[in-house]
Amino acid sequence: MLRRPYQIALVIIAVFSVYYMSIFAELCAVDDSSVMLEFFNAKDTSFMQIFMPRVVEGGYYRPLIPLSYLINLRIWDLNNSMLHMENVLLHVANAILVFFLTLYLLPKVNRDKSYIPIFAAIIFGLHPITTESVNWISGRTDIIAGFFVLISSLFVVRFKRTGSKGALFGAVLSVLMGLLGKEAALGFIPGAFFLFAASDKTDSPILDKILRFTFKQTLFLILLIGSTIMIELLFFNFLILFVTIPLFASLLYYRHKDKNEHGTFISDITSHMAGIIITLFVAIGLFIATRQMVFVSSIARIPQTIKLMGQDINYTLSIFLESTGFYLKKFFIPIPLNFAIREVDPLYAILGTIIVFIGIMFVTSRSVPTALALTGFFMFTPALPLAFGKIAWTAYAERYIYISAAFWSVAMVIWLNSRIKTFEKHLNLFFITLIIVLAGVTIGRNLTWQTNMGLIRDTVSKSPYFLGTRIMYMGLLIDSGKYKEAREQFVVASSLPMFPYDERLDSNMAVLLLKEEKNDEALRIYEKILEKTKGGSSNARGQIINILKNKIQKEKDPELLKNLVLKLGNINKANTPIKNLNKPSSKS
């Protein structure tokens, strides 16, 4: 066996080797470039402005992210490579935390004789689902939140075993720090309850009991779940779960009841459900209190989403089930990887339904793997409302399960290790093979992230109806001098629905025309933009002024020159109605 320092070194080498190329990637055209430019131009940003912005219509409250940018600005002047290096190093640190979490959750007799902690850490570290968070500078929200959540989980385990008040304080402080990185850290509050309530068992007696169901019980179980799925498919009615889940729980109770066991099913499920409800209320209260303290008011999209969720419970339930099924599938089958996931197959709701039934079984179990699996589930629940497409620019995202992947990786290796003890060599071979496959996929995805052109091209091919990325792709093609391909993107993008009007598409076309020295055509497009935005586009107004000034300098005809001067005078008046731009001014 390798000594523990060498095991940690192996984890570091494996993860850093795969992500090394990320250090030399371009700044992503989505958010990264604009955020860095904005931050660079605001060098006098104070700590008070970061932690207590007190702005009207505040969006995300993630002060640790701008704080990390501020530190980089002071030391590295927002150097591109160093920004990427920070993400990679934070991800490596998270992989090490996964190593220690796995180590401490293993039975004492196995801790010094197993490679399971190494496998868990490397599987998480090299999992393709983590590439978005690591390669995207703006994605460090998940990495930073994950860092503190994993530290908090270590404190929870220590508090459970020692009762140390210092460990309890560390757990609370760490999760609060995670909250300052991303709201997803709220999901660890109910997750921590399950970690604390779990026994040191790495297997689950209730799962064994279910595998030994009688024929009648098995038939009833199949009919119950099957009828639920059929009703969902035929009638799009997901409220049926409120009927079938209690029936399913009753079956588990009947099978689980045993006088020789310590405690009963009812006490277990009651305590667990009460813990979930209480911790969820604590998480929601903490979220609301924090926003009221740091912002004057929240963005309208948050209450709009809450209102939308309440208008149709059945639809909301279907969206949540779709998201659950999609994200769990993404962990086990991450391909295809996509930067902009706008919608998912509604049939994922069926997988989500099955997961709900499995989750009910997990709630009644006190084993370590089931507690970790449930913790991973709660870590992405704060992202479920984003599926309505009102708050974030992507309804679904791989980065939303970055932290979940850490807990699921630990759960998977610990459970497999406990179930296949007699085939330990074969299990090690399986993990090594899995790591090689994950590394290959992740390296390929890292290569895609190296350039904006490669990333956005890949995104357009996988999300062809997403107008935003197609507009961005057109702009990148123009910058690369690929005008023919840019025109093709303009034609396709123009056929996509656009509400409200997005001036970036027409602006890109105008830029292309200017590069081709077709100034008159570009001028007409800018005038169209100004008309559609009711004079609100400062970019279009400025471009029109520049074009008119150039035309004035070159114009020789006195009459045309006079008209151009009058037109320039009109456009310089910010309050001039659009319809009057082409009319001579009453004043000479």
Summary of the structure (lengths in Angstrom):
residues: 588
radius of gyration: 28.1
end to end distance: 90.8
largest distance: 104.5
contacts: 1874
relative contact order: 0.09
helix: 75%
strand: 1%
